[in-house]
């Protein structure tokens, strides 16, 4: 590693990186350990892309006359950019989240869309047949936000969807939601 660091400082840093990749025979290692040749080639292309990006970042750093270590600064910038990209990907603020009724328990969302609020889906046919609709009625109000103004229920238009059991479940859930104290 000392040799590579020395090459980076006094010579072409990209040449040093490419030399390191060749010295450790990384491409052969990828072919030995990947599930297929195409996977190994794809991974090697990723490495080549990284080296190209590093080369561009170093060139940008070298434009600054005050830059003492362009390689280190370029790597730091690439790492920072990667971290910011990952944070953006992980941020779920502007994304749709799909989940089951059980998974929604205890969570609050500004907008909620319930799909399948119809007879034989919610409440499920087996609950109707076994006369255990009460448990599903309690489950139905779990995802409802306390501010029910941003709530939408979707069901296919059919005579079954407007059945008394489904209407009772929706009105019971609405009554429970409106009984919560406001935030």
C-alpha positions as a Markdown table, in Angstrom:
| # | Residue | x | y | z |
|---|---|---|---|---|
| 1 | Unk | 0.0 | 0.0 | 0.0 |
| 2 | Unk | 2.9 | 2.3 | 0.7 |
| 3 | Unk | 4.0 | 2.0 | -2.9 |
| 4 | Unk | 0.6 | 2.9 | -4.2 |
| 5 | Unk | 0.3 | 5.9 | -1.9 |
| 6 | Unk | 3.8 | 7.1 | -3.1 |
| 7 | Unk | 2.7 | 6.6 | -6.8 |
| 8 | Unk | -0.4 | 8.6 | -6.1 |
| 9 | Unk | 1.5 | 11.5 | -4.7 |
| 10 | Unk | 4.4 | 11.8 | -7.1 |
| 11 | Unk | 2.9 | 10.3 | -10.3 |
| 12 | Unk | -0.5 | 9.8 | -11.9 |
| 13 | Unk | -2.9 | 8.7 | -9.2 |
| 14 | Unk | -5.2 | 6.9 | -11.7 |
| 15 | Unk | -2.3 | 5.0 | -13.1 |
| 16 | Unk | -1.5 | 3.9 | -9.5 |
| 17 | Unk | -5.1 | 2.8 | -8.9 |
| 18 | Unk | -5.2 | 0.8 | -12.2 |
| 19 | Unk | -1.8 | -0.8 | -11.3 |
| 20 | Unk | -3.2 | -1.8 | -7.9 |
| 21 | Unk | -6.3 | -3.4 | -9.5 |
| 22 | Unk | -4.0 | -5.3 | -11.9 |
| 23 | Unk | -1.5 | -6.3 | -9.1 |
| 24 | Unk | -4.1 | -7.9 | -7.0 |
| 25 | Unk | -5.6 | -9.5 | -10.1 |
| 26 | Unk | -9.1 | -8.3 | -9.1 |
| 27 | Unk | -10.7 | -9.2 | -12.4 |
| 28 | Unk | -9.7 | -12.9 | -12.0 |
| 29 | Unk | -10.9 | -12.9 | -8.4 |
| 30 | Unk | -14.3 | -11.5 | -9.6 |
| 31 | Unk | -14.6 | -14.3 | -12.1 |
| 32 | Unk | -13.7 | -17.0 | -9.5 |
| 33 | Unk | -16.2 | -15.7 | -6.9 |
| 34 | Unk | -19.1 | -14.4 | -9.0 |
| 35 | Unk | -22.1 | -16.6 | -9.7 |
| 36 | Unk | -21.5 | -16.2 | -13.5 |
| 37 | Unk | -19.2 | -14.7 | -16.0 |
| 38 | Unk | -21.7 | -12.0 | -16.9 |
| 39 | Unk | -22.0 | -11.0 | -13.2 |
| 40 | Unk | -18.2 | -10.8 | -12.9 |
| 41 | Unk | -18.0 | -8.6 | -16.1 |
| 42 | Unk | -20.8 | -6.3 | -14.7 |
| 43 | Unk | -18.9 | -5.9 | -11.5 |
| 44 | Unk | -15.7 | -5.2 | -13.3 |
| 45 | Unk | -17.5 | -2.5 | -15.4 |
| 46 | Unk | -18.6 | -1.0 | -12.1 |
| 47 | Unk | -15.0 | -0.8 | -10.9 |
| 48 | Unk | -14.0 | 0.8 | -14.2 |
| 49 | Unk | -16.8 | 3.3 | -13.9 |
| 50 | Unk | -15.6 | 4.1 | -10.4 |
| 51 | Unk | -12.0 | 4.7 | -11.7 |
| 52 | Unk | -13.4 | 6.9 | -14.4 |
| 53 | Unk | -15.3 | 9.0 | -11.9 |
| 54 | Unk | -12.3 | 9.2 | -9.7 |
| 55 | Unk | -10.2 | 10.4 | -12.6 |
| 56 | Unk | -12.8 | 13.1 | -13.3 |
| 57 | Unk | -12.9 | 14.1 | -9.7 |
| 58 | Unk | -9.1 | 14.3 | -9.5 |
| 59 | Unk | -8.9 | 16.4 | -12.6 |
| 60 | Unk | -11.4 | 18.8 | -11.0 |
| 61 | Unk | -9.4 | 18.9 | -7.8 |
| 62 | Unk | -6.2 | 19.6 | -9.7 |
| 63 | Unk | -7.7 | 22.8 | -11.1 |
| 64 | Unk | -7.5 | 24.2 | -7.6 |
| 65 | Unk | -4.0 | 25.6 | -7.1 |
| 66 | Unk | -4.3 | 25.3 | -3.3 |
| 67 | Unk | -5.2 | 21.6 | -3.4 |
| 68 | Unk | -2.4 | 19.6 | -1.7 |
| 69 | Unk | -3.7 | 16.1 | -2.1 |
| 70 | Unk | -6.1 | 15.8 | -5.1 |
| 71 | Unk | -6.5 | 12.1 | -4.7 |
| 72 | Unk | -7.6 | 12.3 | -1.1 |
| 73 | Unk | -9.9 | 15.2 | -1.8 |
| 74 | Unk | -11.5 | 13.5 | -4.8 |
| 75 | Unk | -12.2 | 10.3 | -2.8 |
| 76 | Unk | -13.7 | 12.4 | 0.0 |
| 77 | Unk | -16.0 | 14.1 | -2.5 |
| 78 | Unk | -17.0 | 10.8 | -4.1 |
| 79 | Unk | -17.8 | 9.3 | -0.7 |
| 80 | Unk | -19.8 | 12.4 | 0.3 |
| 81 | Unk | -21.7 | 12.3 | -2.9 |
| 82 | Unk | -22.5 | 8.6 | -2.4 |
| 83 | Unk | -23.7 | 9.2 | 1.1 |
| 84 | Unk | -26.0 | 12.0 | 0.0 |
| 85 | Unk | -27.4 | 9.8 | -2.8 |
| 86 | Unk | -28.1 | 7.0 | -0.4 |
| 87 | Unk | -29.8 | 9.4 | 2.0 |
| 88 | Unk | -32.0 | 10.6 | -0.8 |
| 89 | Unk | -32.9 | 7.0 | -1.8 |
| 90 | Unk | -33.7 | 6.1 | 1.8 |
| 91 | Unk | -35.9 | 9.1 | 2.4 |
| 92 | Unk | -39.4 | 8.0 | 2.1 |
| 93 | Unk | -41.0 | 11.5 | 2.5 |
| 94 | Unk | -42.2 | 11.7 | -1.0 |
| 95 | Unk | -42.9 | 8.1 | -1.8 |
| 96 | Unk | -45.9 | 5.8 | -1.6 |
| 97 | Unk | -45.7 | 3.2 | 1.2 |
| 98 | Unk | -47.7 | 0.0 | 0.7 |
| 99 | Unk | -48.4 | -2.0 | 3.8 |
| 100 | Unk | -50.9 | -4.4 | 5.3 |
| 101 | Unk | -53.5 | -3.2 | 7.8 |
| 102 | Unk | -51.5 | -5.0 | 10.6 |
| 103 | Unk | -48.3 | -3.2 | 9.6 |
| 104 | Unk | -50.0 | 0.2 | 9.8 |
| 105 | Unk | -50.8 | -0.2 | 13.5 |
| 106 | Unk | -49.4 | 2.8 | 15.5 |
| 107 | Unk | -48.3 | 4.8 | 12.4 |
| 108 | Unk | -49.7 | 8.1 | 11.1 |
| 109 | Unk | -49.6 | 9.2 | 7.5 |
| 110 | Unk | -50.9 | 12.5 | 6.0 |
| 111 | Unk | -52.8 | 10.6 | 3.3 |
| 112 | Unk | -54.2 | 7.1 | 3.5 |
| 113 | Unk | -55.8 | 5.1 | 0.8 |
| 114 | Unk | -57.6 | 1.9 | 1.7 |
| 115 | Unk | -58.1 | -0.5 | -1.2 |
| 116 | Unk | -60.6 | -3.3 | -1.1 |
| 117 | Unk | -63.1 | -2.0 | 1.4 |
| 118 | Unk | -65.8 | -4.4 | 0.1 |
| 119 | Unk | -67.7 | -7.4 | 1.2 |
| 120 | Unk | -65.7 | -10.7 | 1.2 |
| 121 | Unk | -62.4 | -8.8 | 1.2 |
| 122 | Unk | -62.8 | -6.6 | 4.3 |
| 123 | Unk | -64.5 | -8.1 | 6.1 |
| 124 | Unk | -63.2 | -11.3 | 4.7 |
| 125 | Unk | -65.6 | -14.0 | 3.6 |
| 126 | Unk | -64.3 | -16.5 | 6.3 |
| 127 | Unk | -64.9 | -13.8 | 9.0 |
| 128 | Unk | -68.5 | -13.4 | 7.8 |
| 129 | Unk | -69.1 | -17.1 | 7.7 |
| 130 | Unk | -67.6 | -17.7 | 11.2 |
| 131 | Unk | -69.3 | -14.6 | 12.6 |
| 132 | Unk | -66.0 | -13.0 | 13.7 |
| 133 | Unk | -66.5 | -9.7 | 11.9 |
| 134 | Unk | -65.8 | -7.7 | 15.0 |
| 135 | Unk | -62.1 | -8.4 | 14.9 |
| 136 | Unk | -61.9 | -7.3 | 11.3 |
| 137 | Unk | -63.9 | -4.2 | 12.2 |
| 138 | Unk | -61.3 | -3.3 | 14.8 |
| 139 | Unk | -58.6 | -4.0 | 12.3 |
| 140 | Unk | -60.3 | -1.8 | 9.7 |
| 141 | Unk | -59.8 | 1.4 | 11.7 |
| 142 | Unk | -56.1 | 0.8 | 12.4 |
| 143 | Unk | -54.8 | 2.7 | 9.4 |
| 144 | Unk | -57.3 | 5.6 | 9.7 |
| 145 | Unk | -55.6 | 8.9 | 10.5 |
| 146 | Unk | -56.9 | 10.9 | 13.3 |
| 147 | Unk | -57.5 | 13.7 | 10.8 |
| 148 | Unk | -59.7 | 11.6 | 8.5 |
| 149 | Unk | -60.0 | 14.4 | 6.0 |
| 150 | Unk | -57.1 | 12.9 | 4.0 |
| 151 | Unk | -58.6 | 9.5 | 3.9 |
| 152 | Unk | -59.9 | 7.7 | 0.8 |
| 153 | Unk | -61.5 | 4.3 | 0.6 |
| 154 | Unk | -61.6 | 2.4 | -2.7 |
| 155 | Unk | -63.9 | -0.4 | -3.6 |
| 156 | Unk | -65.1 | -1.8 | -6.9 |
| 157 | Unk | -68.6 | -0.6 | -7.8 |
| 158 | Unk | -70.9 | -3.5 | -7.2 |
| 159 | Unk | -74.0 | -4.3 | -5.2 |
| 160 | Unk | -71.9 | -6.5 | -2.9 |
| 161 | Unk | -69.7 | -3.6 | -2.0 |
| 162 | Unk | -72.6 | -1.7 | -0.5 |
| 163 | Unk | -73.7 | -4.6 | 1.7 |
| 164 | Unk | -74.9 | -3.8 | 5.2 |
| 165 | Unk | -71.9 | -5.6 | 6.7 |
| 166 | Unk | -69.4 | -3.4 | 4.8 |
| 167 | Unk | -71.3 | -0.2 | 5.5 |
| 168 | Unk | -71.5 | -1.0 | 9.2 |
| 169 | Unk | -67.7 | -1.6 | 9.3 |
| 170 | Unk | -67.0 | 1.7 | 7.6 |
| 171 | Unk | -69.3 | 3.7 | 9.8 |
| 172 | Unk | -68.0 | 2.0 | 13.0 |
| 173 | Unk | -64.4 | 2.8 | 12.0 |
| 174 | Unk | -65.4 | 6.4 | 11.2 |
| 175 | Unk | -67.1 | 6.8 | 14.6 |
| 176 | Unk | -64.0 | 5.4 | 16.3 |
| 177 | Unk | -61.7 | 7.7 | 14.4 |
| 178 | Unk | -63.7 | 10.8 | 15.1 |
| 179 | Unk | -63.8 | 10.0 | 18.8 |
| 180 | Unk | -60.0 | 10.4 | 19.0 |
| 181 | Unk | -58.8 | 13.7 | 20.4 |
| 182 | Unk | -57.3 | 16.0 | 17.8 |
| 183 | Unk | -53.6 | 16.3 | 17.5 |
